[in-house]
Amino acid sequence: MIITRAKLIDLARREAEARGAAGDVLSAYLVGSVVSGEPLLGGTADIDLVLIHEADPPAAREMVPLSAEIHLDIVHHARALYAQPRSLRLDPWLGPAISEPVFLYDPQHFFEWAQAGARGQFFRPDHTLARSRALLEAARARLPHPPSDQPELAMLLQAALDGANAAALLVGPPTAGRRRLLDLERRADALGHTVVADGLARLLGLDGREGRAPSAWLGAWARAFDEATVLTTDPRLAACRRAYHLAGYQALVEAGRPDAVVIPLLLIWQRTLRMLGAHGRLGEHRPAWDEALAALGLDPPSLPTRLLELDGYLDAIETLIEGWAARSGA
């Protein structure tokens, strides 16, 4: 099968219509890389489908494999989430998602109504600023108070990414997925500030990475994932996600951007190892992880210093945001 954006949209529409005919699905829409026009990486793609249900859905998220290369990544929302659409335009994640999606299924025009309310004056500078500030506040809220001498890597990663996306929101939607660093670089170019992507790269030890290093890390993660995926129903560790991650990251390495692999790899690798640890099967998989963290300067002895650098990074992001606000009259 030749994979095209139109084909992926059609596959999602069929799934949405089938769910609507069989259950309580009110509306369905697409977000993510299929909407932005860059769904394929390494010949693989996930289709980010949002289903809105009349009542509380049975699960928050699920993966549905369609082929070896493609799967649906379905997020389930309850109708109640959209009850106040004007407030959604200030949400740093849901607001951008519903402002410019691909409509798939909406026989009762519920999503059309919700989107109209959320999208009204969505791009007004004060609303853009509110979304940006909200995500920066979320980043700061993740930091331990008082500062910890043993900060957690997961906290540092997520706070740094929230901070970067707080700036990205000034010129577009927040970034996610396999192309996260590349998209942040584009947002930084649009803003005319290198601190967004370059500062993040320095903070997470991505500058000066050797091209061969992530290839070894990919193999170590894949072996751990193969063992973890059979132990859990966590959709993020579903078997269909293996090719999505591995092929995409290998494509980035081959394109000369091994640095772009590191952030999404760390996130899924850490989740994988947590699952193995919960089942007492971390064993042989821990050394490769520890070596990767040491190479990046993200090992436990280095994290207190990184935490101080993170605070400085968030200060720089705040300065950027407030400068934008002053120039735009927000």
N, C-alpha and C positions, 0 to 999 in steps of 0.2 A: 504494500500500500504506500502510495506517495503521500507524505504527510504535509498538508498545507494548513494555513490558518483557517481557511474556509471549512476544511474537513474537520478540524478540531471543534469549531463552533457548531457544526452540524451534529457531531457526536454528542456534544453537551446538550443541544436542544432536544435531541431524541431522548436522552436520559431524563431531562426535566419534564418533558411531556408524558413520559411513561410514569414517572413518580406522581405527577399531577393527576393522572387518570386513576392511579391505584390508591392514592392516599389523601392526606390533608395539605398537600403542597399548594400554597397560594400563588407564589411567584418564584421566579428563578432568574439569576443574572450571573454574568461572568465578570471576574476581576483578574488581575495579575498579568502574566506575560502574554497570554493570548490576546488580551485587550490591547496591550502596548505594542503588539506586532512582532515580538521576538520570542515566540514560544519554544523554539527548538534550540537545544544546546547539546552537542554530542549526539545528535540524532534522536534525542529523547525529549519528552515534554510531559508536564502535568497540566491538567485543565482545572483551573480554580473556579469551581462552581458553588454558588451560594443558593441554598434553598430556604425559602421562608414558609414556615408552617403555621397553621391556625393555632395549634397548641404547642406546649413545650415539646421539642423534638426528643426522640429516644437517645440520641447521641449528639455530641457537639461537632464531631468530625469523623469522616470515614474516607478510605481509599478504595477505589473500584478499578482494578486493572482492566484495560481494554485490549492491550497487546503487550508484547515484551518491551516496547518503547514508550507506550502512552498509558497514563492512568488518570482517572478523575480524582481530584482532591476536593472533596465536598465538605463544605461548612454548613451546618444547620442552624438557622435562627428561628426564634419564635416571633410571631406577629407583634407581640407586645414590645419588642425591641424598637420597632418603628413607630410607636404610638405618638411620639413627639418629634416629628421630622425636623423642625427648625433647630432643635438642640443638637441633632446629629451633625449639622454642618460644622459644629465646633469640635467634633470628635476627631482626633488626629489620624485615626485609622479608618473608621467606618465612614466618616464624612467624605474623604477623597474616593473611597471605594464606590460609593453610590452616586457620586457626582458625574462620573463619565464611564459607566459600565457598558457591557453589551447585554441588552434585553434579550431574554430567551422565552420566557413563559409568564404571562400576566393576564389571564382571562378576565379577572375581576378588576383589573386596573389598580390593584392595591399598591404595587410597587411604583407605578407611574405617579400615584398620588403622593406617596412618601418621598419619592425623588424630587418631585416638584417643590415640596416644602423645604427639603434639605438644600436643594441647589439654588434656591432664591438668594441672590446676593452672596453666593458661596465664595466668590473671588474678591469680595470687598476687602480692602487691606486690613481692617480691624478684625475680620473673621479669620483671615489667613494668619494674622499675628496671634490670635487666641489659640488656634490649633498648634502653632509652633511653640508657644509658651507652655501649653499643657503638656506636650511631650518632654520639654526640657525639665519641667517640674517633676514629671514621672522619673526621669533619669536621676535627678538629685534625690528623690525619695528612696531610691534603691541604695544609696550610700549609707554605710553604717554610721550611727551617731552615738557616742563619739567614734572617731576612726578606729578601726580594728587593726590589731597587729597580726591577725590571721584572716584577711578578707577572702571571700569566696570568688573563684574564677567566674562562675556563672553570673554573679552579681556584676562584676566588673565588665564582662562582655556585654550584658544587656544594657547596662547604664551607658556604656560608650556608644552602642548602636542607637539607643534612644536619643542621645545627644546629637549624633550625626544626623539622624532623621528629623530632629527638631529644626535644624537648618535647612535640610532638604525640602521640608514642607513649605518654605517660602517661595519655591519655584516649581513645585510639582507634588506628586504623591510621595509618601514614604517608600523607602526601598526595602526589598526583601528578596529571599531566594538566592539562587546560584550566582546571579550577576550583581549582587548587592554592592560590592566595591566599585565595579565599573559604573553602575548607576549613580553612586555617590560622587564619583569623579565628574560625571556629566552635570550633576546638580552644582558641584563646586565651581565648575566652569561658568555655569549660568549666573551664579552669584558673584563671580569674580573674586572668590576667597579660597585659597588653597588649604586653609586650616581644616575644612570639613573632612576631606579625604586624606590629605597628607598627615594631618594631626592624628587621625584615627590609625593610620598605618604605623606611625611612630609609636603610638601608645600600645599597640598590639604586637609590636615587633615584626612588622611585615616588611619594613625597609631593609634591603640588602639580603633578602632570602635567596638561597641558592635554588636554581630551577629544579634540581634533582630531588631536593628534600621532600616536597609535598608528594612526589610519586611514591616514595617509601611509606609516607604516612597514609596514603590512600590504601595501599595494600594492607597495612595493619588495621585500619578501620574496617575494611571490607571483611576481613577474617573475623573480627569481633562482631560485626553486624550479622554475619551468617549464623553465629551462635545465638545472638540475642533475639533475632526475629521470631524464632520458634517458641520463645518463652513468654511472649506478651501479645496483648491485643491492642497496644498503643498504635494508633494509625500512623504515627510518624516513624515507626519502626516496621511497618508493613513490608513484606518481601518485595512488592512492586516498586518500592522506593530505592532499592539497591542500584538498579541500572540508572535511574534518574540521577542519583547523586554521583555514582562512579563515572559514568560516561560524560556527564557534564563537567566534572572536575578535570578529567583527563583532557577534555577538549580545551579547557582554559590553560592547562599546563602546556599543551602542544602549541597553543597560540602565543606562548611566551608570557603568560600572565599567571604564573604559579602563586603570586601574592594574592590574587583574587580568590583563590581556592580556600585560603586559610580560615577566614571567618566562618563561612557556612560549614566547613569541615569540622572545625572545633565544636560548633553547636551540636551537630549530629553525632559526632564521636563521643562527646561527653554524655549525651543522652543514652547512647549505646552502652557505654561502660557503667552507667548508673544501673541500667537494667541487669547487666551481668553481675554487678556487685550485689544487687538485691537478691539474686539467686545463688550467691556464693560461688560464682564462676568467673571472677575477674582475673585471677591467676596470671596466665601467660600474656594476657592482653594489656596489662598495666605498664610494663617497661617501655613499650613504644610510645605510649601516651606521655609518660614522664619525660622521655627524651625529646619529644616534640615541644612540650611546654618549656623545657630548659633551653632549647634552641631559640625559642621566641622570647625568652625572658619573662615567661608567665608561670614559672614554677613557684611553689609556695614561698620560698625565701625572697623572691622578687616581687611578690604581690603587694606588700605594703608600700613599696616605692611606686609601683604602678598606680596604686590607689591615689597617691598624692598627685601623680601626673594626670590622672583622670579628673580630679578636681580642677586642675588648671585647664584641661581641655574643655570642660563644661563652662568654665568662666569665659574662655575664648569664644565658644559658641554663643553664649549669652550676649557678649559684646557685639557679635555679628548680627544677632537677631535685633537687638535694640538699635543698632545703626540702621538696619533695614527699616525698622518702624519709623525712625525719625525722618528718613528720606521719603518714605511712602505716605507719610501723614496719617499713619494708623493710630 
